[in-house]
Amino acid sequence: MSDAVEASAGQRIFVDKQHPDAYKAFVRAAQTVRAATDAAGLDRILVELVNLRVSQLNGCAYCLDVHTRAALAAGETPRRLGVLAAWRDTLLFTPRERAALALAEATTHPSEADAQERAYAEARGVLDDTELSAVIWVAITINAFNRVSILSKHPVREG
């Protein structure tokens, strides 16, 4: 870790540690969302792609590290992870994955109304209501965790 990053991280409080009950509530919400994705039949790889894409958009190094490892453990390939930021420019992702990624981006940037409408319409074409709702909840949840980690400056450690 560079001296500047280390100094910056040393000046931040970890909001999850400062208010552990609030963080535990977030964790319970994430567990509920995971149960919803399982009940909806969403593939773990698709869920991790959503987690990663949102974390890329938000620039959350900590969550990118966590969810890259989770995606690889679920069977995702390094090749697809390497091009995830440019998913629209490749045919490596399925229509369901593409719809979920567009919906995740729209959830992360809700003020872009036209993009949101296009993403929602695309998702309606390949996801049922339960799947669509579950994808939105995944994006909402990872956005919240991104903010906790970014504002706390959670470090990415070796190993």
Chimera marker file (.cmm) of the C-alpha trace (Angstrom):
<marker_set name="trace">
<marker id="1" x="0.000" y="0.000" z="0.000" r="1" g="1" b="0" radius="0.5"/>
<marker id="2" x="1.389" y="3.420" z="-0.880" r="1" g="1" b="0" radius="0.5"/>
<marker id="3" x="2.141" y="5.883" z="1.917" r="1" g="1" b="0" radius="0.5"/>
<marker id="4" x="-0.650" y="8.189" z="0.712" r="1" g="1" b="0" radius="0.5"/>
<marker id="5" x="-3.220" y="5.396" z="0.674" r="1" g="1" b="0" radius="0.5"/>
<marker id="6" x="-2.060" y="4.091" z="4.053" r="1" g="1" b="0" radius="0.5"/>
<marker id="7" x="-2.222" y="7.580" z="5.606" r="1" g="1" b="0" radius="0.5"/>
<marker id="8" x="-5.673" y="8.139" z="4.140" r="1" g="1" b="0" radius="0.5"/>
<marker id="9" x="-6.902" y="4.752" z="5.366" r="1" g="1" b="0" radius="0.5"/>
<marker id="10" x="-5.474" y="5.469" z="8.831" r="1" g="1" b="0" radius="0.5"/>
<marker id="11" x="-7.559" y="8.647" z="9.083" r="1" g="1" b="0" radius="0.5"/>
<marker id="12" x="-10.843" y="6.918" z="8.292" r="1" g="1" b="0" radius="0.5"/>
<marker id="13" x="-13.079" y="5.068" z="10.668" r="1" g="1" b="0" radius="0.5"/>
<marker id="14" x="-14.556" y="1.800" z="9.538" r="1" g="1" b="0" radius="0.5"/>
<marker id="15" x="-18.252" y="2.672" z="9.703" r="1" g="1" b="0" radius="0.5"/>
<marker id="16" x="-19.110" y="-1.025" z="9.919" r="1" g="1" b="0" radius="0.5"/>
<marker id="17" x="-17.036" y="-1.270" z="13.119" r="1" g="1" b="0" radius="0.5"/>
<marker id="18" x="-18.236" y="2.069" z="14.508" r="1" g="1" b="0" radius="0.5"/>
<marker id="19" x="-21.890" y="1.018" z="14.223" r="1" g="1" b="0" radius="0.5"/>
<marker id="20" x="-21.851" y="-2.793" z="14.182" r="1" g="1" b="0" radius="0.5"/>
<marker id="21" x="-25.612" y="-3.148" z="14.636" r="1" g="1" b="0" radius="0.5"/>
<marker id="22" x="-26.254" y="-1.136" z="11.482" r="1" g="1" b="0" radius="0.5"/>
<marker id="23" x="-23.712" y="-3.248" z="9.608" r="1" g="1" b="0" radius="0.5"/>
<marker id="24" x="-25.246" y="-6.473" z="10.929" r="1" g="1" b="0" radius="0.5"/>
<marker id="25" x="-28.603" y="-5.286" z="9.582" r="1" g="1" b="0" radius="0.5"/>
<marker id="26" x="-26.953" y="-4.829" z="6.155" r="1" g="1" b="0" radius="0.5"/>
<marker id="27" x="-25.509" y="-8.335" z="6.384" r="1" g="1" b="0" radius="0.5"/>
<marker id="28" x="-28.946" y="-9.742" z="7.234" r="1" g="1" b="0" radius="0.5"/>
<marker id="29" x="-30.393" y="-7.868" z="4.253" r="1" g="1" b="0" radius="0.5"/>
<marker id="30" x="-27.667" y="-9.342" z="2.024" r="1" g="1" b="0" radius="0.5"/>
<marker id="31" x="-28.515" y="-12.822" z="3.315" r="1" g="1" b="0" radius="0.5"/>
<marker id="32" x="-32.183" y="-12.209" z="2.503" r="1" g="1" b="0" radius="0.5"/>
<marker id="33" x="-31.239" y="-11.039" z="-0.994" r="1" g="1" b="0" radius="0.5"/>
<marker id="34" x="-29.073" y="-14.139" z="-1.474" r="1" g="1" b="0" radius="0.5"/>
<marker id="35" x="-32.034" y="-16.322" z="-0.487" r="1" g="1" b="0" radius="0.5"/>
<marker id="36" x="-34.169" y="-14.397" z="-2.995" r="1" g="1" b="0" radius="0.5"/>
<marker id="37" x="-31.641" y="-14.973" z="-5.796" r="1" g="1" b="0" radius="0.5"/>
<marker id="38" x="-31.495" y="-18.662" z="-4.930" r="1" g="1" b="0" radius="0.5"/>
<marker id="39" x="-35.297" y="-18.906" z="-4.851" r="1" g="1" b="0" radius="0.5"/>
<marker id="40" x="-35.476" y="-17.096" z="-8.193" r="1" g="1" b="0" radius="0.5"/>
<marker id="41" x="-33.054" y="-19.633" z="-9.647" r="1" g="1" b="0" radius="0.5"/>
<marker id="42" x="-30.417" y="-17.058" z="-10.552" r="1" g="1" b="0" radius="0.5"/>
<marker id="43" x="-27.053" y="-18.576" z="-11.322" r="1" g="1" b="0" radius="0.5"/>
<marker id="44" x="-24.336" y="-17.639" z="-8.822" r="1" g="1" b="0" radius="0.5"/>
<marker id="45" x="-22.090" y="-16.479" z="-11.669" r="1" g="1" b="0" radius="0.5"/>
<marker id="46" x="-24.752" y="-14.035" z="-12.878" r="1" g="1" b="0" radius="0.5"/>
<marker id="47" x="-25.129" y="-12.670" z="-9.344" r="1" g="1" b="0" radius="0.5"/>
<marker id="48" x="-21.370" y="-12.226" z="-8.994" r="1" g="1" b="0" radius="0.5"/>
<marker id="49" x="-21.180" y="-10.495" z="-12.381" r="1" g="1" b="0" radius="0.5"/>
<marker id="50" x="-23.749" y="-7.993" z="-11.113" r="1" g="1" b="0" radius="0.5"/>
<marker id="51" x="-21.770" y="-7.514" z="-7.882" r="1" g="1" b="0" radius="0.5"/>
<marker id="52" x="-18.597" y="-6.960" z="-9.877" r="1" g="1" b="0" radius="0.5"/>
<marker id="53" x="-20.057" y="-4.607" z="-12.462" r="1" g="1" b="0" radius="0.5"/>
<marker id="54" x="-21.624" y="-2.385" z="-9.814" r="1" g="1" b="0" radius="0.5"/>
<marker id="55" x="-18.359" y="-2.417" z="-7.858" r="1" g="1" b="0" radius="0.5"/>
<marker id="56" x="-16.480" y="-1.430" z="-11.027" r="1" g="1" b="0" radius="0.5"/>
<marker id="57" x="-18.847" y="1.494" z="-11.600" r="1" g="1" b="0" radius="0.5"/>
<marker id="58" x="-18.431" y="2.643" z="-8.010" r="1" g="1" b="0" radius="0.5"/>
<marker id="59" x="-14.670" y="2.047" z="-7.906" r="1" g="1" b="0" radius="0.5"/>
<marker id="60" x="-14.785" y="-0.161" z="-4.819" r="1" g="1" b="0" radius="0.5"/>
<marker id="61" x="-11.472" y="-2.024" z="-4.678" r="1" g="1" b="0" radius="0.5"/>
<marker id="62" x="-12.435" y="-4.021" z="-1.597" r="1" g="1" b="0" radius="0.5"/>
<marker id="63" x="-15.692" y="-5.342" z="-3.097" r="1" g="1" b="0" radius="0.5"/>
<marker id="64" x="-13.987" y="-5.994" z="-6.442" r="1" g="1" b="0" radius="0.5"/>
<marker id="65" x="-11.474" y="-8.183" z="-4.637" r="1" g="1" b="0" radius="0.5"/>
<marker id="66" x="-14.130" y="-10.059" z="-2.643" r="1" g="1" b="0" radius="0.5"/>
<marker id="67" x="-16.441" y="-10.651" z="-5.595" r="1" g="1" b="0" radius="0.5"/>
<marker id="68" x="-13.697" y="-11.526" z="-8.088" r="1" g="1" b="0" radius="0.5"/>
<marker id="69" x="-12.694" y="-14.364" z="-5.774" r="1" g="1" b="0" radius="0.5"/>
<marker id="70" x="-16.353" y="-15.361" z="-5.328" r="1" g="1" b="0" radius="0.5"/>
<marker id="71" x="-16.944" y="-15.353" z="-9.104" r="1" g="1" b="0" radius="0.5"/>
<marker id="72" x="-13.880" y="-17.504" z="-9.731" r="1" g="1" b="0" radius="0.5"/>
<marker id="73" x="-14.984" y="-19.909" z="-6.974" r="1" g="1" b="0" radius="0.5"/>
<marker id="74" x="-18.410" y="-20.127" z="-8.658" r="1" g="1" b="0" radius="0.5"/>
<marker id="75" x="-16.733" y="-21.150" z="-11.926" r="1" g="1" b="0" radius="0.5"/>
<marker id="76" x="-16.403" y="-17.825" z="-13.759" r="1" g="1" b="0" radius="0.5"/>
<marker id="77" x="-13.471" y="-17.550" z="-16.154" r="1" g="1" b="0" radius="0.5"/>
<marker id="78" x="-10.637" y="-15.041" z="-15.932" r="1" g="1" b="0" radius="0.5"/>
<marker id="79" x="-11.269" y="-14.150" z="-19.590" r="1" g="1" b="0" radius="0.5"/>
<marker id="80" x="-14.845" y="-12.993" z="-18.973" r="1" g="1" b="0" radius="0.5"/>
<marker id="81" x="-13.838" y="-11.173" z="-15.796" r="1" g="1" b="0" radius="0.5"/>
<marker id="82" x="-11.144" y="-9.386" z="-17.785" r="1" g="1" b="0" radius="0.5"/>
<marker id="83" x="-13.654" y="-7.946" z="-20.251" r="1" g="1" b="0" radius="0.5"/>
<marker id="84" x="-16.540" y="-7.342" z="-17.866" r="1" g="1" b="0" radius="0.5"/>
<marker id="85" x="-16.051" y="-3.558" z="-17.921" r="1" g="1" b="0" radius="0.5"/>
<marker id="86" x="-16.650" y="-3.704" z="-21.707" r="1" g="1" b="0" radius="0.5"/>
<marker id="87" x="-19.392" y="-6.340" z="-21.645" r="1" g="1" b="0" radius="0.5"/>
<marker id="88" x="-21.409" y="-4.539" z="-24.332" r="1" g="1" b="0" radius="0.5"/>
<marker id="89" x="-18.504" y="-4.912" z="-26.790" r="1" g="1" b="0" radius="0.5"/>
<marker id="90" x="-18.200" y="-8.692" z="-26.589" r="1" g="1" b="0" radius="0.5"/>
<marker id="91" x="-20.359" y="-11.718" z="-27.270" r="1" g="1" b="0" radius="0.5"/>
<marker id="92" x="-18.994" y="-13.564" z="-24.222" r="1" g="1" b="0" radius="0.5"/>
<marker id="93" x="-22.078" y="-12.845" z="-22.100" r="1" g="1" b="0" radius="0.5"/>
<marker id="94" x="-25.489" y="-14.470" z="-22.491" r="1" g="1" b="0" radius="0.5"/>
<marker id="95" x="-28.651" y="-12.439" z="-23.128" r="1" g="1" b="0" radius="0.5"/>
<marker id="96" x="-29.697" y="-12.998" z="-19.486" r="1" g="1" b="0" radius="0.5"/>
<marker id="97" x="-26.325" y="-11.820" z="-18.207" r="1" g="1" b="0" radius="0.5"/>
<marker id="98" x="-26.390" y="-8.808" z="-20.524" r="1" g="1" b="0" radius="0.5"/>
<marker id="99" x="-29.872" y="-7.878" z="-19.329" r="1" g="1" b="0" radius="0.5"/>
<marker id="100" x="-28.824" y="-8.267" z="-15.681" r="1" g="1" b="0" radius="0.5"/>
<marker id="101" x="-25.707" y="-6.152" z="-16.238" r="1" g="1" b="0" radius="0.5"/>
<marker id="102" x="-27.690" y="-3.375" z="-17.935" r="1" g="1" b="0" radius="0.5"/>
<marker id="103" x="-30.237" y="-3.455" z="-15.111" r="1" g="1" b="0" radius="0.5"/>
<marker id="104" x="-27.440" y="-3.310" z="-12.519" r="1" g="1" b="0" radius="0.5"/>
<marker id="105" x="-25.957" y="-0.271" z="-14.245" r="1" g="1" b="0" radius="0.5"/>
<marker id="106" x="-29.383" y="1.402" z="-14.353" r="1" g="1" b="0" radius="0.5"/>
<marker id="107" x="-29.857" y="0.689" z="-10.650" r="1" g="1" b="0" radius="0.5"/>
<marker id="108" x="-26.451" y="2.182" z="-9.887" r="1" g="1" b="0" radius="0.5"/>
<marker id="109" x="-27.149" y="5.313" z="-11.961" r="1" g="1" b="0" radius="0.5"/>
<marker id="110" x="-30.925" y="5.777" z="-11.595" r="1" g="1" b="0" radius="0.5"/>
<marker id="111" x="-30.863" y="9.391" z="-12.770" r="1" g="1" b="0" radius="0.5"/>
<marker id="112" x="-30.147" y="8.214" z="-16.328" r="1" g="1" b="0" radius="0.5"/>
<marker id="113" x="-33.839" y="7.701" z="-17.093" r="1" g="1" b="0" radius="0.5"/>
<marker id="114" x="-33.527" y="6.655" z="-20.745" r="1" g="1" b="0" radius="0.5"/>
<marker id="115" x="-30.885" y="4.037" z="-19.963" r="1" g="1" b="0" radius="0.5"/>
<marker id="116" x="-33.030" y="2.816" z="-17.083" r="1" g="1" b="0" radius="0.5"/>
<marker id="117" x="-36.084" y="2.379" z="-19.323" r="1" g="1" b="0" radius="0.5"/>
<marker id="118" x="-34.061" y="0.525" z="-21.976" r="1" g="1" b="0" radius="0.5"/>
<marker id="119" x="-32.450" y="-1.740" z="-19.386" r="1" g="1" b="0" radius="0.5"/>
<marker id="120" x="-35.767" y="-2.520" z="-17.731" r="1" g="1" b="0" radius="0.5"/>
<marker id="121" x="-37.405" y="-3.323" z="-21.070" r="1" g="1" b="0" radius="0.5"/>
<marker id="122" x="-34.498" y="-5.562" z="-22.080" r="1" g="1" b="0" radius="0.5"/>
<marker id="123" x="-34.616" y="-7.355" z="-18.732" r="1" g="1" b="0" radius="0.5"/>
<marker id="124" x="-38.385" y="-7.919" z="-19.037" r="1" g="1" b="0" radius="0.5"/>
<marker id="125" x="-37.672" y="-9.782" z="-22.272" r="1" g="1" b="0" radius="0.5"/>
<marker id="126" x="-35.381" y="-12.396" z="-20.691" r="1" g="1" b="0" radius="0.5"/>
<marker id="127" x="-36.059" y="-12.383" z="-16.941" r="1" g="1" b="0" radius="0.5"/>
<marker id="128" x="-39.299" y="-13.200" z="-15.189" r="1" g="1" b="0" radius="0.5"/>
<marker id="129" x="-40.637" y="-10.849" z="-12.503" r="1" g="1" b="0" radius="0.5"/>
<marker id="130" x="-38.956" y="-12.722" z="-9.641" r="1" g="1" b="0" radius="0.5"/>
<marker id="131" x="-35.585" y="-12.806" z="-11.408" r="1" g="1" b="0" radius="0.5"/>
<marker id="132" x="-35.815" y="-9.149" z="-12.393" r="1" g="1" b="0" radius="0.5"/>
<marker id="133" x="-36.641" y="-8.085" z="-8.855" r="1" g="1" b="0" radius="0.5"/>
<marker id="134" x="-33.828" y="-10.239" z="-7.437" r="1" g="1" b="0" radius="0.5"/>
<marker id="135" x="-31.275" y="-8.672" z="-9.804" r="1" g="1" b="0" radius="0.5"/>
<marker id="136" x="-32.365" y="-5.194" z="-8.743" r="1" g="1" b="0" radius="0.5"/>
<marker id="137" x="-32.014" y="-6.197" z="-5.079" r="1" g="1" b="0" radius="0.5"/>
<marker id="138" x="-28.509" y="-7.553" z="-5.719" r="1" g="1" b="0" radius="0.5"/>
<marker id="139" x="-27.537" y="-4.231" z="-7.321" r="1" g="1" b="0" radius="0.5"/>
<marker id="140" x="-29.084" y="-2.211" z="-4.485" r="1" g="1" b="0" radius="0.5"/>
<marker id="141" x="-27.306" y="-4.322" z="-1.878" r="1" g="1" b="0" radius="0.5"/>
<marker id="142" x="-23.850" y="-4.207" z="-3.460" r="1" g="1" b="0" radius="0.5"/>
<marker id="143" x="-24.224" y="-0.457" z="-3.988" r="1" g="1" b="0" radius="0.5"/>
<marker id="144" x="-24.772" y="-0.106" z="-0.234" r="1" g="1" b="0" radius="0.5"/>
<marker id="145" x="-21.787" y="-2.308" z="0.628" r="1" g="1" b="0" radius="0.5"/>
<marker id="146" x="-19.648" y="-0.378" z="-1.888" r="1" g="1" b="0" radius="0.5"/>
<marker id="147" x="-20.408" y="2.815" z="-0.063" r="1" g="1" b="0" radius="0.5"/>
<marker id="148" x="-19.514" y="1.307" z="3.320" r="1" g="1" b="0" radius="0.5"/>
<marker id="149" x="-16.182" y="0.048" z="1.974" r="1" g="1" b="0" radius="0.5"/>
<marker id="150" x="-15.332" y="3.135" z="-0.085" r="1" g="1" b="0" radius="0.5"/>
<marker id="151" x="-16.065" y="5.606" z="2.703" r="1" g="1" b="0" radius="0.5"/>
<marker id="152" x="-14.282" y="3.419" z="5.265" r="1" g="1" b="0" radius="0.5"/>
<marker id="153" x="-11.384" y="2.842" z="2.843" r="1" g="1" b="0" radius="0.5"/>
<marker id="154" x="-11.388" y="-0.866" z="3.574" r="1" g="1" b="0" radius="0.5"/>
<marker id="155" x="-8.006" y="-2.125" z="2.409" r="1" g="1" b="0" radius="0.5"/>
<marker id="156" x="-7.359" y="-4.899" z="-0.064" r="1" g="1" b="0" radius="0.5"/>
<marker id="157" x="-4.715" y="-7.043" z="1.574" r="1" g="1" b="0" radius="0.5"/>
<marker id="158" x="-2.205" y="-9.476" z="0.124" r="1" g="1" b="0" radius="0.5"/>
<marker id="159" x="-3.200" y="-13.122" z="0.079" r="1" g="1" b="0" radius="0.5"/>
<link id1="1" id2="2" r="1" g="1" b="0" radius="0.2"/>
<link id1="2" id2="3" r="1" g="1" b="0" radius="0.2"/>
<link id1="3" id2="4" r="1" g="1" b="0" radius="0.2"/>
<link id1="4" id2="5" r="1" g="1" b="0" radius="0.2"/>
<link id1="5" id2="6" r="1" g="1" b="0" radius="0.2"/>
<link id1="6" id2="7" r="1" g="1" b="0" radius="0.2"/>
<link id1="7" id2="8" r="1" g="1" b="0" radius="0.2"/>
<link id1="8" id2="9" r="1" g="1" b="0" radius="0.2"/>
<link id1="9" id2="10" r="1" g="1" b="0" radius="0.2"/>
<link id1="10" id2="11" r="1" g="1" b="0" radius="0.2"/>
<link id1="11" id2="12" r="1" g="1" b="0" radius="0.2"/>
<link id1="12" id2="13" r="1" g="1" b="0" radius="0.2"/>
<link id1="13" id2="14" r="1" g="1" b="0" radius="0.2"/>
<link id1="14" id2="15" r="1" g="1" b="0" radius="0.2"/>
<link id1="15" id2="16" r="1" g="1" b="0" radius="0.2"/>
<link id1="16" id2="17" r="1" g="1" b="0" radius="0.2"/>
<link id1="17" id2="18" r="1" g="1" b="0" radius="0.2"/>
<link id1="18" id2="19" r="1" g="1" b="0" radius="0.2"/>
<link id1="19" id2="20" r="1" g="1" b="0" radius="0.2"/>
<link id1="20" id2="21" r="1" g="1" b="0" radius="0.2"/>
<link id1="21" id2="22" r="1" g="1" b="0" radius="0.2"/>
<link id1="22" id2="23" r="1" g="1" b="0" radius="0.2"/>
<link id1="23" id2="24" r="1" g="1" b="0" radius="0.2"/>
<link id1="24" id2="25" r="1" g="1" b="0" radius="0.2"/>
<link id1="25" id2="26" r="1" g="1" b="0" radius="0.2"/>
<link id1="26" id2="27" r="1" g="1" b="0" radius="0.2"/>
<link id1="27" id2="28" r="1" g="1" b="0" radius="0.2"/>
<link id1="28" id2="29" r="1" g="1" b="0" radius="0.2"/>
<link id1="29" id2="30" r="1" g="1" b="0" radius="0.2"/>
<link id1="30" id2="31" r="1" g="1" b="0" radius="0.2"/>
<link id1="31" id2="32" r="1" g="1" b="0" radius="0.2"/>
<link id1="32" id2="33" r="1" g="1" b="0" radius="0.2"/>
<link id1="33" id2="34" r="1" g="1" b="0" radius="0.2"/>
<link id1="34" id2="35" r="1" g="1" b="0" radius="0.2"/>
<link id1="35" id2="36" r="1" g="1" b="0" radius="0.2"/>
<link id1="36" id2="37" r="1" g="1" b="0" radius="0.2"/>
<link id1="37" id2="38" r="1" g="1" b="0" radius="0.2"/>
<link id1="38" id2="39" r="1" g="1" b="0" radius="0.2"/>
<link id1="39" id2="40" r="1" g="1" b="0" radius="0.2"/>
<link id1="40" id2="41" r="1" g="1" b="0" radius="0.2"/>
<link id1="41" id2="42" r="1" g="1" b="0" radius="0.2"/>
<link id1="42" id2="43" r="1" g="1" b="0" radius="0.2"/>
<link id1="43" id2="44" r="1" g="1" b="0" radius="0.2"/>
<link id1="44" id2="45" r="1" g="1" b="0" radius="0.2"/>
<link id1="45" id2="46" r="1" g="1" b="0" radius="0.2"/>
<link id1="46" id2="47" r="1" g="1" b="0" radius="0.2"/>
<link id1="47" id2="48" r="1" g="1" b="0" radius="0.2"/>
<link id1="48" id2="49" r="1" g="1" b="0" radius="0.2"/>
<link id1="49" id2="50" r="1" g="1" b="0" radius="0.2"/>
<link id1="50" id2="51" r="1" g="1" b="0" radius="0.2"/>
<link id1="51" id2="52" r="1" g="1" b="0" radius="0.2"/>
<link id1="52" id2="53" r="1" g="1" b="0" radius="0.2"/>
<link id1="53" id2="54" r="1" g="1" b="0" radius="0.2"/>
<link id1="54" id2="55" r="1" g="1" b="0" radius="0.2"/>
<link id1="55" id2="56" r="1" g="1" b="0" radius="0.2"/>
<link id1="56" id2="57" r="1" g="1" b="0" radius="0.2"/>
<link id1="57" id2="58" r="1" g="1" b="0" radius="0.2"/>
<link id1="58" id2="59" r="1" g="1" b="0" radius="0.2"/>
<link id1="59" id2="60" r="1" g="1" b="0" radius="0.2"/>
<link id1="60" id2="61" r="1" g="1" b="0" radius="0.2"/>
<link id1="61" id2="62" r="1" g="1" b="0" radius="0.2"/>
<link id1="62" id2="63" r="1" g="1" b="0" radius="0.2"/>
<link id1="63" id2="64" r="1" g="1" b="0" radius="0.2"/>
<link id1="64" id2="65" r="1" g="1" b="0" radius="0.2"/>
<link id1="65" id2="66" r="1" g="1" b="0" radius="0.2"/>
<link id1="66" id2="67" r="1" g="1" b="0" radius="0.2"/>
<link id1="67" id2="68" r="1" g="1" b="0" radius="0.2"/>
<link id1="68" id2="69" r="1" g="1" b="0" radius="0.2"/>
<link id1="69" id2="70" r="1" g="1" b="0" radius="0.2"/>
<link id1="70" id2="71" r="1" g="1" b="0" radius="0.2"/>
<link id1="71" id2="72" r="1" g="1" b="0" radius="0.2"/>
<link id1="72" id2="73" r="1" g="1" b="0" radius="0.2"/>
<link id1="73" id2="74" r="1" g="1" b="0" radius="0.2"/>
<link id1="74" id2="75" r="1" g="1" b="0" radius="0.2"/>
<link id1="75" id2="76" r="1" g="1" b="0" radius="0.2"/>
<link id1="76" id2="77" r="1" g="1" b="0" radius="0.2"/>
<link id1="77" id2="78" r="1" g="1" b="0" radius="0.2"/>
<link id1="78" id2="79" r="1" g="1" b="0" radius="0.2"/>
<link id1="79" id2="80" r="1" g="1" b="0" radius="0.2"/>
<link id1="80" id2="81" r="1" g="1" b="0" radius="0.2"/>
<link id1="81" id2="82" r="1" g="1" b="0" radius="0.2"/>
<link id1="82" id2="83" r="1" g="1" b="0" radius="0.2"/>
<link id1="83" id2="84" r="1" g="1" b="0" radius="0.2"/>
<link id1="84" id2="85" r="1" g="1" b="0" radius="0.2"/>
<link id1="85" id2="86" r="1" g="1" b="0" radius="0.2"/>
<link id1="86" id2="87" r="1" g="1" b="0" radius="0.2"/>
<link id1="87" id2="88" r="1" g="1" b="0" radius="0.2"/>
<link id1="88" id2="89" r="1" g="1" b="0" radius="0.2"/>
<link id1="89" id2="90" r="1" g="1" b="0" radius="0.2"/>
<link id1="90" id2="91" r="1" g="1" b="0" radius="0.2"/>
<link id1="91" id2="92" r="1" g="1" b="0" radius="0.2"/>
<link id1="92" id2="93" r="1" g="1" b="0" radius="0.2"/>
<link id1="93" id2="94" r="1" g="1" b="0" radius="0.2"/>
<link id1="94" id2="95" r="1" g="1" b="0" radius="0.2"/>
<link id1="95" id2="96" r="1" g="1" b="0" radius="0.2"/>
<link id1="96" id2="97" r="1" g="1" b="0" radius="0.2"/>
<link id1="97" id2="98" r="1" g="1" b="0" radius="0.2"/>
<link id1="98" id2="99" r="1" g="1" b="0" radius="0.2"/>
<link id1="99" id2="100" r="1" g="1" b="0" radius="0.2"/>
<link id1="100" id2="101" r="1" g="1" b="0" radius="0.2"/>
<link id1="101" id2="102" r="1" g="1" b="0" radius="0.2"/>
<link id1="102" id2="103" r="1" g="1" b="0" radius="0.2"/>
<link id1="103" id2="104" r="1" g="1" b="0" radius="0.2"/>
<link id1="104" id2="105" r="1" g="1" b="0" radius="0.2"/>
<link id1="105" id2="106" r="1" g="1" b="0" radius="0.2"/>
<link id1="106" id2="107" r="1" g="1" b="0" radius="0.2"/>
<link id1="107" id2="108" r="1" g="1" b="0" radius="0.2"/>
<link id1="108" id2="109" r="1" g="1" b="0" radius="0.2"/>
<link id1="109" id2="110" r="1" g="1" b="0" radius="0.2"/>
<link id1="110" id2="111" r="1" g="1" b="0" radius="0.2"/>
<link id1="111" id2="112" r="1" g="1" b="0" radius="0.2"/>
<link id1="112" id2="113" r="1" g="1" b="0" radius="0.2"/>
<link id1="113" id2="114" r="1" g="1" b="0" radius="0.2"/>
<link id1="114" id2="115" r="1" g="1" b="0" radius="0.2"/>
<link id1="115" id2="116" r="1" g="1" b="0" radius="0.2"/>
<link id1="116" id2="117" r="1" g="1" b="0" radius="0.2"/>
<link id1="117" id2="118" r="1" g="1" b="0" radius="0.2"/>
<link id1="118" id2="119" r="1" g="1" b="0" radius="0.2"/>
<link id1="119" id2="120" r="1" g="1" b="0" radius="0.2"/>
<link id1="120" id2="121" r="1" g="1" b="0" radius="0.2"/>
<link id1="121" id2="122" r="1" g="1" b="0" radius="0.2"/>
<link id1="122" id2="123" r="1" g="1" b="0" radius="0.2"/>
<link id1="123" id2="124" r="1" g="1" b="0" radius="0.2"/>
<link id1="124" id2="125" r="1" g="1" b="0" radius="0.2"/>
<link id1="125" id2="126" r="1" g="1" b="0" radius="0.2"/>
<link id1="126" id2="127" r="1" g="1" b="0" radius="0.2"/>
<link id1="127" id2="128" r="1" g="1" b="0" radius="0.2"/>
<link id1="128" id2="129" r="1" g="1" b="0" radius="0.2"/>
<link id1="129" id2="130" r="1" g="1" b="0" radius="0.2"/>
<link id1="130" id2="131" r="1" g="1" b="0" radius="0.2"/>
<link id1="131" id2="132" r="1" g="1" b="0" radius="0.2"/>
<link id1="132" id2="133" r="1" g="1" b="0" radius="0.2"/>
<link id1="133" id2="134" r="1" g="1" b="0" radius="0.2"/>
<link id1="134" id2="135" r="1" g="1" b="0" radius="0.2"/>
<link id1="135" id2="136" r="1" g="1" b="0" radius="0.2"/>
<link id1="136" id2="137" r="1" g="1" b="0" radius="0.2"/>
<link id1="137" id2="138" r="1" g="1" b="0" radius="0.2"/>
<link id1="138" id2="139" r="1" g="1" b="0" radius="0.2"/>
<link id1="139" id2="140" r="1" g="1" b="0" radius="0.2"/>
<link id1="140" id2="141" r="1" g="1" b="0" radius="0.2"/>
<link id1="141" id2="142" r="1" g="1" b="0" radius="0.2"/>
<link id1="142" id2="143" r="1" g="1" b="0" radius="0.2"/>
<link id1="143" id2="144" r="1" g="1" b="0" radius="0.2"/>
<link id1="144" id2="145" r="1" g="1" b="0" radius="0.2"/>
<link id1="145" id2="146" r="1" g="1" b="0" radius="0.2"/>
<link id1="146" id2="147" r="1" g="1" b="0" radius="0.2"/>
<link id1="147" id2="148" r="1" g="1" b="0" radius="0.2"/>
<link id1="148" id2="149" r="1" g="1" b="0" radius="0.2"/>
<link id1="149" id2="150" r="1" g="1" b="0" radius="0.2"/>
<link id1="150" id2="151" r="1" g="1" b="0" radius="0.2"/>
<link id1="151" id2="152" r="1" g="1" b="0" radius="0.2"/>
<link id1="152" id2="153" r="1" g="1" b="0" radius="0.2"/>
<link id1="153" id2="154" r="1" g="1" b="0" radius="0.2"/>
<link id1="154" id2="155" r="1" g="1" b="0" radius="0.2"/>
<link id1="155" id2="156" r="1" g="1" b="0" radius="0.2"/>
<link id1="156" id2="157" r="1" g="1" b="0" radius="0.2"/>
<link id1="157" id2="158" r="1" g="1" b="0" radius="0.2"/>
<link id1="158" id2="159" r="1" g="1" b="0" radius="0.2"/>
</marker_set>
